[in-house]
Amino acid sequence: MVRGYGPGVSTDPVSRRRFLALSGGGVAGLVIAACSPETVPIDSIATTLPAGSTIPVTGGPVDVEIAMRAISDTVEIKPGVQTDVWRLVAEVTRGDAGVVEPIPGSYLGPTLRLRQGQRVRIVFDNEIPQETIVHWHGLDVPEDMDGHPRFAVPEGGRYEYEFTVVNRAGTYWYHPHPHGLTGPQVYAGMAGLLLVGDDEEDAASLPGDEFELPMVLQDRTFDGDRLVYLPNGMMDQMMGFLGDEILVNGSPDAVFPVAARSYRLRILNGSNARIYKLGWDDGTPLVVVATDGGLLEAPVTRPYVTLGPAERVDLWVDFEPDAIGATRKLVSLPFESGQTMGGMMDSNALIPNGSAFDLASFDVDQAASSTDPLPERLSDLGLSSLDDAVNPTAPRTIVLSFARGTWMLNGRTFQMTEVSPEETVQFGSTEVWEFFNAGGMGGGRMGGVSEGLAHPMHMHGQQFQVLDRTIDDAGRAAWESLREGYVDEGWKDTVLVMPGERVRILRRFTGFPGLFLYHCHILEHEDMGMMRNFLISTT
């Protein structure tokens, strides 16, 4: 039987357990608490608020105020077919109306265009029949502005955000973050781009206005006029859900008319679980100018770009050599995914991870009177040095594994306000962390391939630097098929960790103190509990 996500199941409020039972065949029973004696709950932190509650913030002048709502809606995703979705809609109530830029005909939320230094207030109202909260992915904001699930509001609830944009220019995004419900809510349409600008980016003179093309890549499965989520129940939860059609900005078979000149493509992997190996169909190398945390120091060239869930990349592309009437395609190239767990593969998907397929076509339909040349230098990254770390040779190691029927981090799953001593860091410090993908089923090996799944690891708050990657021999085949596409030169907030791989990162904890999250950004894994708190302590 085909099962749908919330809007197609019921219009009444549903609990997390009820929802997962309807959409995935009772998978809620697999989310196992993993409390241990050395973990400490933070008792003073609030949990979910009653209906109609409002979190007060310190009032004062702001540069822009936005009213945002989570709503049930109907959108024409496929021609002539109306599909039920959940969306985030917004309007400016104070300040420049251009801050909110809708995507016509799309289920995606509007693109928010902010600038470094702006003071922003966002009043969020939840009108869908589940609790929810919004996370500003990649932004460095205070703990109570970050969208932690402990602040989720029910249907009829309101949450007020107020923060100053401290991030450098970059391609960020926003999406729901209620525990256990992030996957279905993002899948239903609740996500959007958040683009930050600053003076340094302006000075780089990259293509802008109509020559800047934001692109959100997602995969979805349809049954007539319905979006289908978790049709294979527990297997889709374990493996991460893969749709059988590729959408760009919420539309299938995307086509972009372009002039014969340079463009900036701002690409987000907004899929729940799919990895993309971006390339041009004619084999032209990709020129990368920015990643998760904004502009690189200088452009880099890759034969392809590996993009895990939640990762972003900005490409500079020149269509000037293309003849008028020519078409160039952005594609996902084939790769060895290494996706195996206890003998199960993701082959139940019509388009398994690692398949080749088209993403979007670019039709060169006109000449151009001007173009923007590729800058030799883009920005000053202001990177940290390993010498700044308090633990340069002894990283905090986070082991990614599968045990007791669920995905885990250091043998633990998510508890709303729990944090362990090994997840407590000192405010003002710089540290080395290491993500080690030990594989699945206790880190075993099958058929010479590292048994497990790739995990895109995301840390809330400040961005980090990727120091290095190492791979064990059993996982090398899959790693080799993607490694030339890693772009680790700049600031990151999400990093793809392949089975058998160790990734060391360097991170400052100098932004805001408090309780924040780190987790796998395969949304089904996050919802199962592959997420933990870390505490930035001032004591």
Secondary structure, 3 states (H helix, E strand, C coil): CCCECHHHHCCCCCCHHHHHHHHHCCHHHHCCCCCCCCCEECCCCCCCCCCCCCCCCCCCCCCEEEEEEEEEEEEEEECCEEEEEEEEEEEEEECCHHHEECCCCCCCCCEEEEECCCEEEEEEEECCCCCECEEEECCCCCHHHCCCHHHCECCCCEEEEEEECCCCCEEEEEEECCCCCHHHHHHCCCCEEEEEECHHHHHHCCCCHHHEEEEEEEEEEEECCEEECCCCCHHHHHHCCCCCEEEECCEECEEEEEECCEEEEEEEECCCCCCEEEEECCCCCEEEEEECCEEEEEEEEECCEEECCCCEEEEEEECCCCCCCCEEEEEECCCCCCCEECCEEHHHCCCCCCCCEEEEEEEEEECCCCCCCCCCCCCCCCCCCHHHCCCCCCCEEEEEEEECCEEEECCECCCCCEECHHHEEECCCEEEEEEEEEECCCCCEECCEECECCEEEEECCCCEEEEEEEECHHHHHHHHCCHHHCCCCCEECEEEECCCEEEEEEEECCCCCEEEEEEECCHHHHHHCCEEEEEEECC
